[in-house]
Amino acid sequence: MESTFNIKEHPHRRLNILTGEWVLVSPHRNKRPWQGKVEILPVNNRPAYDANCYLCPGNTRADGSVNPQYEKPFAFTNDFSALLPDVPEGNTNENNLLCAESEKGICRVICFSPRHDLTLPDLSVNEIVEVINLWQDEFELLKKHKWIKYIQIFENKGEIMGCSNPHPHGQIWSSSHIPVEIEKETKQQQLYFEQYHKSLLQDYLELELQLNERVVVNEKHFAALVPYWAVWPYETIVISKRQIKDISLFTEEDKQSLAATLKQLTQAYDKLFNTSFPYSAGIHQQPVNNGEHIEWHWHMHFYPPLLRSATVKKFMVGYEMLANAQRDITPEFAAERLRELV
């Protein structure tokens, strides 16, 4: 007798509508996904101020610069920037096989708080609004440079995500070319808009809110959910409920709603394994100084690596690196676990 395909039981692949790529889902490998003990790491015992921290107010940074006695979120140009603004234009091409071209940019550091011991979920909603205000200000300043084509706002939280300083902070890298992931998302959103004359993510979010299988946080102007195509075990995406193309267009009400969404989501992460949850998170929005992008819809990705406990991580190795992204626990299971903790 021929069996019927069951998405909850059988291996299958799911389409990432933002990139056009596929992810392999193997739910049969993890029928009991909550196996193993939950390990609780030591409670954060960092001081509110650390005299040896390069990011604390009033301290001297590695290059000799001195931080002001800031009381709200603070931004400065990275002392060891990956991109530099004064790179001369140029390129090399050897038979279309060895190709390179110059890239310039400006890299900024965003200190979320003067407090050394607080992370994003520890801040109040109004304090997170102040972070969003600074993101807006930095976005507006950077896009005034007409050679800048994209502004990437992001945060790496936790040592295992490569964060070199525990003081709560994020970064902004602006570049003279549009990055690869943004090119993919621009193409997919353009194709959908050309066919349906609507925002891809607006239609997707409306469907997710109707189904309510993967929604984690549902605020007035934003929702956070585990995307249908998630790769990381507890990956989430925050999407604005109306089509907003970039952060500069947020109203005061939008910022309050986004701050509430981010606080609930990151607090749920911390509760999941009773640890300060590591992740890489970043905002995706329309390119700048690059024409009108009527297709673009603002969103924010969270990519956390933890799988079963505070110390058991998901690694992208073997098949994932050589062939195809793959996951065992389903996005629906991950959303249910996070939703219980909001």
C-alpha positions, 0 to 999 in steps of 0.5 A, a space after each residue: 500500500 502506497 503511503 501518503 506524504 506527511 510533512 511532519 514525518 517525512 524528509 522534505 525540502 522547503 523553499 526560502 522565498 527570500 533567496 530562492 534557495 532550498 533547505 532540507 528538513 528531516 523531522 524523522 531524525 528527531 522525533 524526541 527533540 527535547 532529549 538530553 539534560 538542559 544545562 544551566 550556565 553560570 548567571 551573568 556576573 559582569 559589573 555595570 562598569 568595567 575599567 578594562 572594557 573598550 566600550 564602557 563610558 570614559 574608557 580608552 579604546 585600543 587606538 587611544 581614543 577616549 569614549 565620552 561619558 555617554 548615558 544613552 546609546 553611543 556610536 563611533 567609527 570602528 577602530 579596526 574597520 573591515 571597510 575603509 572610506 578612502 580605498 582607490 577605485 580599481 579592479 583586476 581581471 585575468 581571463 575572467 578567471 581571477 577577478 577582483 575589484 576595490 570595495 570601500 565603506 564605513 564601519 560603525 560600532 553601536 553601544 546599546 547602553 552605558 551598562 556593561 552588564 546588560 544585553 538587549 533583552 535586559 533593556 526596557 522598551 524605551 531603552 530599546 527605542 533609543 537604540 532604534 533611534 540611533 540606528 535611524 540617525 546612523 542610517 540617515 548619515 551614512 546614506 548621505 555618502 552617494 557612493 554607499 549602496 547598502 547599510 547593514 545593521 547587525 549584532 553578534 551576541 555571545 563569544 561563540 558568535 565571534 563577539 570580541 567584547 561582552 559590552 552590549 553592542 552592535 555594528 553597522 557596515 556600509 559598503 560601495 556595493 550591494 552584498 550577496 544576500 541583499 542581491 538575492 533578496 532584492 531579486 526574489 522580491 522584485 520577481 514577486 512584485 512584478 507578478 503580483 504587484 504586492 510585497 512578497 513579505 506582506 503576503 507571506 506575513 498575512 498567511 503566517 498570521 492566519 495559520 498561526 503555526 510559526 508565529 512567536 510574537 504578534 505586536 501591533 506593527 510587527 510580528 516575529 516568527 520562525 520562518 517556514 524555511 528556517 535553517 538554524 534550529 530557533 531562527 526567527 524573522 521580524 517583519 513589519 506588518 505594513 510595507 516599510 522599505 527602510 528604517 528611516 521611514 519608521 514612525 514613533 509608534 513603529 519604533 515602540 512596537 518594534 522595541 516591544 517585539 525585540 524585547 519579547 523575542 530576546 527574552 524568550 530566547 534567554 528563557 529557552 535554555 536558561 542562558 544569555 542566548 547567543 545569535 547573529 541578528 541583522 536588519 535587511 532593508 532596501 539598498 540606498 543611492 540605487 534607484 527606487 526599490 518599490 519591492 523592498 520590505 523591511 525585516 530582521 533576521 535572528 540566527 541563533 546556533 543553540 540546538 538542545 541546551 546552553 552548550 549543545 550547538 547546531 553546526 553547519 558542516 559536512 552536507 550543509 557546507 558541501 550540498 544543502 542546508 539541513 535541519 532536524 527539528 521542524 520550524 513549527 516545533 521551534 515556534 511552539 517552544 519559543 511561543 510558550 516562553 513569551 
